[in-house]
Amino acid sequence: MDLRVLAVGDVCGVAGLQFLTERLKALKAERNIDFCVVNGENANVVGVTPRQADDLFSAGADVITLGNHTWVRYELQPYLDSHRRILRPANFAPQCPGRGWGEFKTKSGVELTVVNLMGRFTLDVNTDNPFLVADEILEQVQTKIVLVDHHAEGTSEKRAMGFYLDGRVSAVWGTHTHVQTSDAEVLPDGTGYITDLGMTGPANSVLGIEPEQSIGRFLGDPPRRYDAAAGRCKLEGAIFTIDCETGLCRSAEALRVR
């Protein structure tokens, strides 16, 4: 028996959330998806509110993962404690609200684990080493199928994590950089992998932001609140087909919907 997992790249802004709401359920039906993990940490452009998290679940997310903007919306902190299907990076300090990994069931009863980790290269965050935290979590996991969202800036750090966990987890995907990479593959020991899923939001943008604003930042304009770009949207991610008996990945396929 195979399990089809859809991982959706960072949902960005109102437009990205609306596009996900319009497309995700039909996409899951069309591609025979059994379980869907959505990175939602940019649903509010920066951060995500409890209402937006509810909207992500209503759109079809089975689990929401987060990243370096987890703590931007203070009102999300109680939500993280009360809703087990939303995860924040597991390598935040243990006293932080919420949880970084969890065991879940698909509608057909298949048990699996989802882990949310955050990289440290250039993100300037006070987190534990994600490689060592991954080891600690895997010592506790009871399921054969394990999915890992590695929210990180450096492609080298993401690739290193993929090979570090190769054969020990079912799939590792990167989030955060909002640019889909062309390396969807099954690694030598059977772990599905892609360096970055991409993003879900305005297609004609710089990582979801108005191009003029991003250009202005590089020219030295004074900082201001990010403005989400307008116009047509895209949904990017990857589909992993996983053998339920072994927990290893049969195929990994990048996905882009416009």
C-alpha positions in Angstrom: 0.0 0.0 0.0 1.2 3.5 -0.9 0.6 6.8 0.8 0.4 10.0 -1.3 1.6 13.0 0.6 1.3 16.6 -0.6 3.6 19.2 0.9 2.6 22.8 0.1 5.1 25.7 0.1 4.8 28.8 2.2 1.3 30.3 1.9 1.9 34.1 1.5 -0.7 36.7 2.2 -4.4 37.0 1.7 -4.1 36.2 -2.0 -2.1 33.0 -1.3 -4.6 31.9 1.3 -7.5 32.5 -1.1 -5.8 30.6 -3.9 -5.2 27.7 -1.6 -8.8 27.7 -0.5 -10.0 27.7 -4.1 -7.6 25.0 -5.4 -6.4 22.7 -2.7 -9.4 20.3 -2.2 -9.8 19.7 -5.9 -6.1 19.2 -6.3 -6.0 16.6 -3.5 -8.9 14.7 -5.2 -7.3 15.0 -8.6 -3.9 13.7 -7.5 -5.2 11.1 -5.0 -3.6 12.8 -2.0 -4.0 11.0 1.4 -2.3 13.6 3.6 -1.4 17.2 3.2 1.1 19.4 5.1 1.0 23.1 4.5 3.6 25.7 5.6 1.5 28.6 6.8 4.0 30.9 8.5 3.5 33.7 6.0 -0.3 33.6 5.7 -0.3 37.1 7.3 2.6 38.0 5.0 4.7 37.9 8.1 3.4 35.3 10.7 -0.1 33.8 10.9 -3.1 34.5 13.0 -5.4 31.9 14.6 -8.2 32.8 12.2 -5.8 32.3 9.3 -4.7 28.9 10.7 -8.3 27.9 10.9 -8.7 28.9 7.3 -5.7 26.8 6.3 -7.3 23.8 7.9 -10.6 24.5 6.3 -8.9 24.7 2.9 -7.6 21.2 3.3 -4.4 21.2 5.3 -4.1 18.2 7.6 -1.1 19.7 9.4 0.3 23.2 9.4 4.1 23.8 9.9 5.7 27.2 10.7 9.2 28.8 10.8 11.1 31.9 11.8 8.0 34.1 11.9 6.3 31.9 14.4 6.3 34.4 17.3 5.4 37.6 15.2 1.7 37.2 16.0 1.5 37.0 19.8 -2.2 35.9 19.7 -1.0 32.6 18.0 0.8 31.4 21.1 -2.3 30.0 23.0 -3.5 28.5 19.7 -0.2 26.6 19.5 -0.9 25.0 22.8 -4.6 24.1 22.1 -4.3 22.9 18.5 -2.1 19.8 18.1 -2.2 19.9 14.2 -0.2 23.1 14.0 3.6 22.7 14.6 6.3 25.2 15.3 10.0 24.3 14.8 11.0 21.6 17.3 14.4 23.2 18.0 12.9 26.3 19.7 13.5 26.3 23.4 11.4 23.7 25.3 9.5 26.4 27.3 8.1 27.9 24.1 4.3 27.3 23.4 3.2 24.5 21.2 5.0 21.4 19.9 7.5 20.7 17.1 6.4 17.3 16.1 3.4 15.0 16.3 1.9 11.7 15.4 -1.2 11.7 13.2 -3.6 9.4 11.3 -4.8 9.6 7.8 -8.5 9.1 7.0 -7.7 5.5 6.1 -6.0 5.0 9.4 -2.3 5.1 8.4 -0.2 6.5 11.2 2.6 8.9 10.5 4.8 11.5 12.1 5.4 15.1 11.0 8.5 17.0 12.3 9.1 20.8 11.9 12.7 21.9 12.2 14.4 25.3 11.5 17.9 25.9 10.1 20.3 28.2 11.8 22.5 29.5 8.9 21.8 33.2 8.4 18.4 33.1 10.1 19.8 34.7 13.3 17.5 32.7 15.6 18.2 31.3 19.0 17.5 27.6 18.4 19.1 24.3 19.2 21.0 22.4 16.5 18.3 20.9 14.2 20.4 17.9 13.3 20.8 16.8 16.9 17.1 17.6 17.7 16.1 15.4 14.7 18.1 12.6 16.3 16.3 13.1 19.6 12.9 13.1 18.0 13.6 10.0 15.9 14.5 8.1 19.1 10.9 8.7 20.3 9.0 8.2 17.0 6.8 5.1 16.8 5.6 5.3 13.2 7.3 4.0 10.1 6.3 7.1 8.0 8.1 10.3 9.1 7.8 13.6 7.2 10.2 16.5 7.9 9.7 20.2 7.0 13.1 21.9 7.3 12.5 25.6 7.3 15.9 27.0 6.4 17.8 29.6 4.4 20.9 27.8 3.2 20.5 25.3 0.4 23.6 23.6 1.7 22.0 23.2 5.2 18.9 21.7 3.6 20.8 19.3 1.4 22.9 18.2 4.4 19.7 17.5 6.4 18.3 15.5 3.5 21.4 13.2 3.4 21.7 13.2 7.2 18.2 11.7 7.5 18.3 9.6 4.3 16.9 6.1 5.1 15.7 7.2 8.5 12.7 9.2 7.4 10.2 9.1 4.5 10.6 12.6 3.2 12.5 15.8 3.8 11.5 19.1 2.2 12.7 22.6 2.6 10.6 25.7 3.1 11.3 29.5 3.7 13.1 30.7 0.6 9.8 30.8 -1.5 11.7 29.7 -4.7 11.0 26.2 -5.9 14.1 24.1 -6.6 14.5 21.6 -9.4 15.9 18.7 -7.3 12.8 16.7 -6.3 14.2 13.1 -6.0 14.5 10.0 -3.9 17.9 10.0 -2.1 20.1 6.8 -2.3 18.7 5.2 0.9 15.0 5.9 0.2 14.1 9.3 1.5 12.1 11.7 -0.7 13.6 15.1 -1.0 13.3 18.6 -2.4 15.5 21.6 -1.3 12.6 24.1 -1.4 8.9 23.6 -2.1 8.4 27.2 -3.3 5.5 29.3 -2.3 1.7 29.7 -2.6 0.8 33.3 -3.5 1.3 36.1 -6.0 3.3 34.8 -9.0 4.6 38.2 -10.2 6.3 39.0 -6.9 9.6 38.8 -5.0 8.9 36.1 -2.5 5.3 37.2 -2.4 6.1 40.9 -1.9 5.5 43.8 -4.4 8.7 43.8 -6.6 9.1 47.6 -6.3 9.2 47.3 -2.5 11.8 44.6 -2.6 13.9 46.5 -5.1 13.6 49.6 -2.9 15.1 47.6 0.0 18.1 46.7 -2.0 18.5 50.3 -3.1 18.5 51.4 0.5 15.0 52.7 1.1 13.8 53.1 4.7 12.2 49.9 5.9 8.4 49.6 6.0 5.7 47.1 6.4 5.7 44.4 3.7 3.0 44.8 1.0 1.8 41.6 -0.6 1.9 41.7 -4.4 -1.3 41.7 -6.5 -2.2 39.7 -9.5 -2.4 36.0 -10.5 -1.3 33.4 -8.0 0.5 30.0 -8.0 0.6 27.0 -5.7 3.9 25.2 -5.4 4.9 22.1 -3.5 5.8 18.4 -4.0 4.1 15.0 -4.0 5.8 12.1 -2.3 4.6 8.5 -2.8 5.6 6.4 0.2 5.5 2.7 0.8 3.5 2.1 4.0 5.3 -1.2 4.7 8.9 0.2 4.7 8.2 3.9 5.3 10.5 4.7 2.3 9.7 6.9 -0.6 8.9 5.5 -4.1 8.8 8.8 -5.9 9.1 12.6 -5.4 7.5 15.0 -7.8 7.6 18.8 -7.8 4.2 20.5 -8.3 3.2 23.9 -9.6 -0.3 25.1 -10.2 -1.1 28.5 -11.7 
